[in-house]
Amino acid sequence: MLARTTVRQASRLVSSSAAARTAASANGAKLAASSARSCSILSLSRSSAAASSLRASAVLPAVRAAAARFHASSRASEKDRSWVDKGVVTYAELKPETQAPSGNITIIDVREPDEVAQGIIPSAVNVPLSKFQTAFAGTGTGGNFVRDFGFDRPQFDDALIFYCRSGKRSQEALDYARAQGWWNSRNYTGSWLDWTANEEKK
């Protein structure tokens, strides 16, 4: 009788121990699953944060460019537009500026170097149209401008006159410059052909 009782007690202990191990194993599996879910959520959160950062870094330059154009436009509305509102530049208006430069106007030749080698309007500087968009990007600092073109990059409010051979490329330069914030700009539509024709009359 005592032996049977002892066997039953031992059997109960074994069953209880097995049940405890099973419960512990189940709890361990739950903890592991919970930990995996937490890691997955953390990983997704980090990925989402990284993606947001990448999107922000991609959008920021465009936002800055738009802001620069907006502020330039705001400045233009507050400035004296009497000079720029004269419209296209004529030979008669340009000639005195080349004889005695005021220092208030920058004349920019947008022809290519091989064309400039054949002659240039006195006191003009050269920024080829092929390099113009990079040189006059509104968000740029102009750090390499002096090295590349030999003069300081104009400020947004500076008075600029563009010319080329016949006025077409200089109009492109004018349109781009204004779009980037150089509102105080005009085009010498007659350009080099008109200049040389008038100079030859003398």
Backbone as CSV, one residue per row, in Angstrom:
resi,resn,N_x,N_y,N_z,CA_x,CA_y,CA_z,C_x,C_y,C_z
1,MET,0.825,-1.203,0.000,0.000,0.000,0.000,0.855,1.246,0.000
2,LEU,1.864,1.261,0.879,2.791,2.396,0.972,3.547,2.568,-0.323
3,ALA,3.907,1.477,-0.942,4.661,1.539,-2.213,3.809,2.161,-3.299
4,ARG,2.505,1.793,-3.361,1.645,2.354,-4.397,1.455,3.846,-4.195
5,THR,1.322,4.231,-2.904,1.160,5.669,-2.594,2.376,6.449,-3.033
6,THR,3.531,5.905,-2.754,4.791,6.574,-3.127,4.907,6.713,-4.633
7,VAL,4.507,5.687,-5.363,4.559,5.718,-6.830,3.628,6.789,-7.370
8,ARG,2.381,6.871,-6.763,1.438,7.884,-7.237,1.963,9.288,-6.990
9,GLN,2.577,9.488,-5.806,3.128,10.806,-5.484,4.260,11.174,-6.448
10,ALA,5.081,10.165,-6.721,6.196,10.421,-7.655,5.665,10.757,-9.031
11,SER,4.592,10.068,-9.429,3.999,10.320,-10.743,3.440,11.729,-10.816
12,ARG,2.775,12.151,-9.669,2.234,13.513,-9.648,3.347,14.546,-9.761
13,LEU,4.469,14.281,-9.063,5.606,15.227,-9.108,6.172,15.346,-10.522
14,VAL,6.279,14.194,-11.192,6.796,14.196,-12.566,5.856,14.978,-13.475
15,SER,4.526,14.731,-13.307,3.545,15.428,-14.148,3.576,16.923,-13.889
16,SER,3.687,17.272,-12.568,3.740,18.700,-12.211,4.974,19.362,-12.790
17,SER,6.098,18.652,-12.737,7.350,19.207,-13.288,7.248,19.386,-14.796
18,ALA,6.638,18.420,-15.475,6.482,18.504,-16.933,5.570,19.663,-17.300
19,ALA,4.498,19.832,-16.501,3.570,20.935,-16.776,4.263,22.272,-16.590
20,ALA,5.115,22.328,-15.541,5.846,23.582,-15.284,6.789,23.891,-16.430
21,ARG,7.474,22.823,-16.927,8.391,23.036,-18.051,7.623,23.495,-19.288
22,THR,6.461,22.891,-19.509,5.645,23.267,-20.671,5.200,24.724,-20.572
23,ALA,4.764,25.124,-19.354,4.326,26.513,-19.145,5.480,27.478,-19.345
24,ALA,6.648,27.084,-18.800,7.827,27.953,-18.948,8.206,28.096,-20.412
25,SER,8.118,26.968,-21.131,8.449,27.008,-22.561,7.479,27.911,-23.317
26,ALA,6.190,27.823,-22.961,5.173,28.653,-23.619,5.407,30.125,-23.320
27,ASN,5.730,30.399,-22.033,6.004,31.795,-21.662,7.232,32.319,-22.391
28,GLY,8.234,31.444,-22.523,9.448,31.847,-23.245,9.154,32.161,-24.701
29,ALA,8.307,31.354,-25.302,7.941,31.578,-26.706,7.193,32.894,-26.857
30,LYS,6.298,33.181,-25.872,5.558,34.444,-25.922,6.497,35.633,-25.795
31,LEU,7.471,35.503,-24.856,8.442,36.587,-24.673,9.274,36.796,-25.936
32,ALA,9.671,35.686,-26.554,10.471,35.776,-27.782,9.671,36.441,-28.900
33,ALA,8.396,36.046,-29.004,7.548,36.634,-30.045,7.343,38.121,-29.799
34,SER,7.134,38.467,-28.497,6.951,39.881,-28.155,8.203,40.682,-28.457
35,SER,9.360,40.080,-28.129,10.637,40.759,-28.405,10.841,40.942,-29.901
36,ALA,10.471,39.918,-30.681,10.615,39.998,-32.139,9.733,41.099,-32.707
37,ARG,8.478,41.182,-32.158,7.578,42.232,-32.628,8.119,43.614,-32.291
38,SER,8.689,43.726,-31.077,9.262,45.020,-30.668,10.420,45.413,-31.572
39,CYS,11.282,44.424,-31.888,12.418,44.689,-32.780,11.932,45.093,-34.168
40,SER,10.871,44.386,-34.620,10.329,44.687,-35.946,9.761,46.099,-35.990
41,ILE,9.016,46.461,-34.925,8.436,47.811,-34.853,9.532,48.861,-34.810
42,LEU,10.599,48.586,-34.009,11.721,49.528,-33.902,12.423,49.685,-35.240
43,SER,12.591,48.530,-35.934,13.251,48.570,-37.241,12.430,49.369,-38.243
44,LEU,11.094,49.133,-38.231,10.217,49.877,-39.134,10.238,51.366,-38.819
45,SER,10.273,51.664,-37.503,10.315,53.069,-37.089,11.583,53.741,-37.576
46,ARG,12.713,53.011,-37.434,13.984,53.567,-37.901,13.989,53.741,-39.416
47,SER,13.431,52.734,-40.119,13.374,52.821,-41.580,12.511,53.994,-42.018
48,SER,11.379,54.167,-41.312,10.487,55.277,-41.639,11.165,56.615,-41.387
49,ALA,11.913,56.687,-40.272,12.625,57.929,-39.954,13.689,58.217,-40.993
50,ALA,14.398,57.156,-41.420,15.443,57.334,-42.436,14.838,57.780,-43.759
51,ALA,13.700,57.166,-44.118,13.036,57.536,-45.372,12.557,58.984,-45.316
52,SER,12.014,59.372,-44.153,11.564,60.759,-43.998,12.720,61.725,-44.125
53,SER,13.871,61.327,-43.545,15.070,62.178,-43.624,15.540,62.327,-45.057
54,LEU,15.506,61.207,-45.818,15.920,61.254,-47.221,14.978,62.134,-48.036
55,ARG,13.657,61.989,-47.769,12.693,62.820,-48.492,12.905,64.299,-48.176
56,ALA,13.191,64.578,-46.904,13.415,65.971,-46.504,14.653,66.538,-47.165
57,SER,15.728,65.710,-47.234,16.970,66.191,-47.848,16.794,66.416,-49.342
58,ALA,15.888,65.657,-49.966,15.642,65.824,-51.403,14.775,67.050,-51.673
59,VAL,13.847,67.321,-50.767,12.910,68.429,-50.967,13.517,69.766,-50.573
60,LEU,14.417,69.753,-49.564,14.949,70.998,-49.010,15.568,71.928,-50.042
61,PRO,16.431,71.429,-50.971,17.003,72.349,-51.965,15.943,73.048,-52.808
62,ALA,14.899,72.308,-53.186,13.833,72.906,-53.990,13.093,73.970,-53.193
63,VAL,12.889,73.703,-51.895,12.219,74.680,-51.033,13.063,75.936,-50.907
64,ARG,14.373,75.734,-50.735,15.269,76.882,-50.619,15.282,77.710,-51.902
65,ALA,15.295,77.013,-53.042,15.290,77.725,-54.326,14.012,78.539,-54.484
66,ALA,12.878,77.925,-54.125,11.600,78.633,-54.227,11.577,79.836,-53.292
67,ALA,12.146,79.652,-52.093,12.194,80.759,-51.129,13.056,81.894,-51.650
68,ALA,14.186,81.536,-52.275,15.080,82.565,-52.829,14.369,83.369,-53.910
69,ARG,13.628,82.654,-54.788,12.900,83.353,-55.847,11.785,84.232,-55.271
70,PHE,11.125,83.721,-54.219,10.052,84.496,-53.599,10.592,85.776,-52.981
71,HIS,11.705,85.652,-52.244,12.281,86.834,-51.603,12.816,87.815,-52.643
72,ALA,13.381,87.266,-53.720,13.874,88.147,-54.783,12.713,88.904,-55.415
73,SER,11.601,88.188,-55.612,10.417,88.826,-56.181,9.874,89.898,-55.239
74,SER,9.920,89.605,-53.932,9.457,90.576,-52.947,10.336,91.815,-52.959
75,ARG,11.655,91.569,-53.062,12.577,92.701,-53.115,12.304,93.557,-54.352
76,ALA,12.036,92.880,-55.479,11.806,93.600,-56.733,10.607,94.532,-56.619
77,SER,9.577,94.080,-55.929,8.376,94.905,-55.809,8.603,96.111,-54.910
78,GLU,9.647,96.055,-54.078,9.925,97.147,-53.150,10.966,98.114,-53.691
79,LYS,11.625,97.777,-54.800,12.726,98.581,-55.318,12.269,99.566,-56.391
80,ASP,13.186,100.476,-56.695,12.957,101.440,-57.770,13.104,100.724,-59.109
81,ARG,12.014,100.617,-59.844,12.012,99.892,-61.106,12.121,100.825,-62.314
82,SER,12.451,102.076,-62.075,12.471,103.041,-63.180,13.477,102.672,-64.261
83,TRP,14.609,102.078,-63.862,15.629,101.720,-64.857,15.208,100.477,-65.637
84,VAL,14.819,99.425,-64.930,14.474,98.170,-65.596,13.207,98.313,-66.435
85,ASP,12.318,99.206,-66.032,11.070,99.393,-66.776,11.258,100.125,-68.107
86,LYS,12.469,100.571,-68.377,12.739,101.189,-69.681,12.695,100.159,-70.802
87,GLY,12.769,98.887,-70.442,12.697,97.826,-71.455,14.037,97.539,-72.091
88,VAL,14.022,97.283,-73.394,15.248,96.885,-74.081,16.254,98.038,-74.106
89,VAL,17.529,97.671,-74.114,18.615,98.654,-74.150,18.933,98.997,-75.604
90,THR,19.217,100.257,-75.861,19.591,100.700,-77.209,21.073,101.067,-77.244
91,TYR,21.597,101.188,-78.441,22.994,101.608,-78.619,23.223,102.977,-77.980
92,ALA,22.283,103.904,-78.202,22.423,105.261,-77.673,22.501,105.275,-76.150
93,GLU,21.776,104.379,-75.508,21.812,104.308,-74.042,23.086,103.626,-73.553
94,LEU,23.518,102.601,-74.278,24.664,101.809,-73.837,25.998,102.516,-74.049
95,LYS,26.122,103.257,-75.116,27.402,103.869,-75.498,28.047,104.678,-74.366
96,PRO,27.335,105.593,-73.710,27.958,106.366,-72.631,28.485,105.500,-71.488
97,GLU,27.795,104.401,-71.214,28.229,103.511,-70.129,29.540,102.822,-70.478
98,THR,29.801,102.617,-71.748,31.060,101.981,-72.158,32.204,102.991,-72.205
99,GLN,31.881,104.254,-72.377,32.918,105.287,-72.431,33.360,105.728,-71.039
100,ALA,32.411,105.804,-70.139,32.710,106.205,-68.758,31.857,105.351,-67.823
101,PRO,32.288,104.117,-67.570,31.494,103.203,-66.736,31.154,103.810,-65.375
102,SER,29.894,103.734,-65.020,29.441,104.285,-63.740,29.764,103.367,-62.569
103,GLY,29.968,102.095,-62.884,30.172,101.125,-61.818,28.866,100.601,-61.260
104,ASN,27.772,101.154,-61.733,26.452,100.734,-61.250,25.794,99.703,-62.157
105,ILE,26.356,99.504,-63.334,25.779,98.583,-64.318,26.846,97.590,-64.767
106,THR,26.469,96.321,-64.830,27.371,95.287,-65.336,26.873,94.836,-66.703
107,ILE,27.719,94.971,-67.713,27.378,94.541,-69.079,27.945,93.136,-69.270
108,ILE,27.079,92.189,-69.558,27.496,90.783,-69.649,27.288,90.248,-71.059
109,ASP,28.386,89.823,-71.660,28.393,89.200,-72.988,28.211,87.696,-72.796
110,VAL,27.153,87.118,-73.360,26.893,85.692,-73.160,27.326,84.844,-74.358
111,ARG,28.118,85.436,-75.262,28.649,84.651,-76.379,29.740,83.704,-75.879
112,GLU,30.107,82.762,-76.732,31.153,81.807,-76.389,32.531,82.447,-76.592
113,PRO,33.563,81.922,-75.920,34.896,82.533,-75.962,35.454,82.762,-77.360
114,ASP,35.193,81.839,-78.306,35.727,82.025,-79.658,35.085,83.224,-80.353
115,GLU,33.843,83.546,-79.996,33.183,84.728,-80.550,33.725,85.998,-79.898
116,VAL,33.926,85.926,-78.597,34.439,87.080,-77.857,35.838,87.455,-78.344
117,ALA,36.596,86.459,-78.777,37.956,86.712,-79.267,37.959,87.633,-80.485
118,GLN,36.832,87.704,-81.183,36.734,88.562,-82.369,36.394,90.009,-82.009
119,GLY,36.046,90.242,-80.765,35.722,91.589,-80.321,34.684,91.572,-79.220
120,ILE,34.730,92.585,-78.351,33.797,92.666,-77.234,33.469,94.134,-76.980
121,ILE,32.287,94.401,-76.508,31.897,95.773,-76.179,32.745,96.254,-75.005
122,PRO,33.316,97.438,-75.090,34.163,97.950,-74.007,33.474,97.904,-72.638
123,SER,34.217,97.495,-71.638,33.804,97.373,-70.227,32.901,96.165,-69.959
124,ALA,32.600,95.365,-70.993,31.762,94.179,-70.789,32.588,93.026,-70.222
125,VAL,31.895,92.101,-69.568,32.501,90.872,-69.060,31.796,89.698,-69.735
126,ASN,32.428,88.539,-69.703,31.896,87.389,-70.438,31.470,86.246,-69.524
127,VAL,30.218,85.825,-69.666,29.710,84.601,-69.041,28.998,83.839,-70.152
128,PRO,29.658,82.862,-70.783,29.053,82.146,-71.913,27.701,81.528,-71.542
129,LEU,26.784,81.549,-72.478,25.464,80.984,-72.219,25.553,79.507,-71.837
130,SER,26.560,78.810,-72.356,26.723,77.386,-72.042,27.017,77.153,-70.558
131,LYS,27.479,78.186,-69.857,27.782,78.073,-68.426,26.858,78.942,-67.579
132,PHE,25.922,79.580,-68.227,25.129,80.607,-67.556,24.242,80.059,-66.440
133,GLN,23.569,78.952,-66.698,22.638,78.429,-65.699,23.347,78.013,-64.425
134,THR,24.540,77.436,-64.567,25.311,77.066,-63.379,25.793,78.312,-62.648
135,ALA,26.273,79.289,-63.415,26.812,80.514,-62.814,25.747,81.321,-62.085
136,PHE,24.533,81.343,-62.644,23.474,82.170,-62.075,22.369,81.349,-61.414
137,ALA,22.713,80.180,-60.904,21.735,79.407,-60.135,21.420,80.186,-58.863
138,GLY,20.134,80.406,-58.613,19.745,81.263,-57.498,20.194,80.793,-56.136
139,THR,20.373,79.456,-55.950,20.754,78.932,-54.643,22.255,78.842,-54.467
140,GLY,23.011,79.102,-55.520,24.465,78.992,-55.410,25.069,80.139,-54.629
141,THR,26.320,79.954,-54.228,27.020,80.995,-53.474,27.953,81.791,-54.359
142,GLY,28.216,81.282,-55.580,29.128,81.983,-56.467,30.579,81.837,-56.053
143,GLY,30.884,80.817,-55.239,32.239,80.633,-54.737,33.287,80.506,-55.815
144,ASN,32.945,79.891,-56.949,33.898,79.715,-58.048,33.709,80.751,-59.151
145,PHE,32.817,81.681,-58.948,32.464,82.645,-59.989,33.664,83.492,-60.402
146,VAL,34.371,84.035,-59.427,35.530,84.890,-59.724,36.598,84.096,-60.459
147,ARG,36.829,82.879,-60.009,37.834,82.032,-60.660,37.466,81.749,-62.110
148,ASP,36.178,81.488,-62.357,35.747,81.097,-63.703,35.551,82.274,-64.659
149,PHE,35.136,83.424,-64.115,34.754,84.527,-65.005,35.504,85.836,-64.764
150,GLY,36.270,85.888,-63.685,37.133,87.051,-63.476,36.481,88.260,-62.841
151,PHE,35.275,88.121,-62.316,34.635,89.230,-61.593,33.649,88.654,-60.581
152,ASP,33.269,89.476,-59.608,32.356,89.018,-58.565,30.964,88.758,-59.128
153,ARG,30.340,87.694,-58.632,28.980,87.420,-59.084,28.062,88.556,-58.644
154,PRO,27.242,89.088,-59.554,26.355,90.208,-59.211,25.385,89.850,-58.089
155,GLN,25.030,90.856,-57.312,23.992,90.697,-56.299,22.623,90.758,-56.988
156,PHE,21.596,90.283,-56.299,20.267,90.222,-56.904,19.743,91.589,-57.347
157,ASP,20.122,92.637,-56.636,19.605,93.968,-56.969,20.462,94.718,-57.984
158,ASP,21.600,94.161,-58.372,22.497,94.857,-59.300,21.857,95.023,-60.680
159,ALA,22.181,96.132,-61.323,21.690,96.388,-62.685,22.557,95.630,-63.686
160,LEU,21.922,94.811,-64.518,22.641,93.984,-65.492,22.106,94.235,-66.895
161,ILE,23.025,94.262,-67.864,22.653,94.324,-69.283,23.278,93.119,-69.972
162,PHE,22.452,92.335,-70.655,22.943,91.163,-71.377,22.958,91.438,-72.878
163,TYR,23.969,90.880,-73.531,23.984,90.942,-75.000,24.698,89.712,-75.538
164,CYS,24.472,89.435,-76.824,25.145,88.312,-77.492,25.506,88.779,-78.900
165,ARG,25.239,87.971,-79.906,25.522,88.386,-81.289,24.341,89.159,-81.875
166,SER,23.133,88.596,-81.673,21.956,89.220,-82.299,20.795,89.443,-81.340
167,GLY,20.955,89.099,-80.077,19.913,89.357,-79.087,19.107,88.159,-78.649
168,LYS,19.236,87.034,-79.334,18.436,85.859,-78.989,18.956,85.172,-77.730
169,ARG,20.251,84.879,-77.711,20.822,84.206,-76.540,20.782,85.105,-75.302
170,SER,20.966,86.397,-75.534,20.918,87.315,-74.391,19.509,87.388,-73.803
171,GLN,18.495,87.166,-74.628,17.120,87.112,-74.113,16.934,85.872,-73.253
172,GLU,17.526,84.759,-73.682,17.476,83.539,-72.874,18.147,83.772,-71.528
173,ALA,19.296,84.434,-71.560,20.021,84.737,-70.321,19.187,85.642,-69.420
174,LEU,18.564,86.640,-70.019,17.724,87.569,-69.262,16.571,86.841,-68.581
175,ASP,15.873,86.007,-69.333,14.727,85.278,-68.785,15.153,84.395,-67.618
176,TYR,16.278,83.707,-67.785,16.750,82.812,-66.722,17.181,83.618,-65.498
177,ALA,17.938,84.689,-65.723,18.420,85.507,-64.607,17.254,86.071,-63.797
178,ARG,16.249,86.567,-64.481,15.086,87.108,-63.772,14.361,86.026,-62.976
179,ALA,14.244,84.852,-63.566,13.581,83.745,-62.877,14.327,83.340,-61.614
180,GLN,15.643,83.528,-61.617,16.459,83.153,-60.471,16.590,84.276,-59.439
181,GLY,16.073,85.462,-59.754,16.087,86.531,-58.763,16.755,87.819,-59.184
182,TRP,17.460,87.822,-60.328,18.113,89.050,-60.802,17.091,89.886,-61.579
183,TRP,16.238,90.528,-60.838,15.091,91.235,-61.412,15.496,92.493,-62.178
184,ASN,16.614,93.099,-61.790,17.011,94.396,-62.344,17.882,94.206,-63.589
185,SER,17.388,93.441,-64.540,18.166,93.053,-65.721,17.452,93.459,-67.004
186,ARG,18.260,93.776,-68.034,17.697,94.175,-69.335,18.508,93.551,-70.464
187,ASN,17.926,93.587,-71.645,18.563,92.984,-72.813,18.893,94.047,-73.859
188,TYR,20.145,94.020,-74.319,20.525,94.851,-75.468,20.179,94.014,-76.689
189,THR,18.984,94.194,-77.214,18.479,93.307,-78.259,19.267,93.401,-79.563
190,GLY,19.821,94.561,-79.844,20.630,94.685,-81.062,21.942,93.940,-80.951
191,SER,22.440,93.868,-79.732,23.648,93.124,-79.393,24.852,93.484,-80.273
192,TRP,25.751,92.513,-80.482,27.021,92.780,-81.150,26.842,93.296,-82.580
193,LEU,25.877,92.759,-83.309,25.656,93.204,-84.687,25.259,94.680,-84.734
194,ASP,24.391,95.082,-83.836,23.964,96.481,-83.784,25.111,97.379,-83.319
195,TRP,25.875,96.891,-82.359,27.003,97.676,-81.842,28.029,97.960,-82.941
196,THR,28.447,96.918,-83.632,29.471,97.099,-84.667,28.951,97.951,-85.826
197,ALA,27.675,97.795,-86.168,27.091,98.595,-87.253,27.121,100.079,-86.900
198,ASN,26.800,100.413,-85.667,26.817,101.810,-85.232,28.236,102.349,-85.095
199,GLU,29.145,101.505,-84.649,30.533,101.937,-84.503,31.170,102.210,-85.867
200,GLU,30.780,101.447,-86.868,31.352,101.614,-88.211,30.854,102.882,-88.903
201,LYS,29.758,103.431,-88.423,29.220,104.658,-89.018,30.077,105.877,-88.688
202,LYS,30.905,105.758,-87.666,31.688,106.913,-87.212,32.964,107.085,-88.029
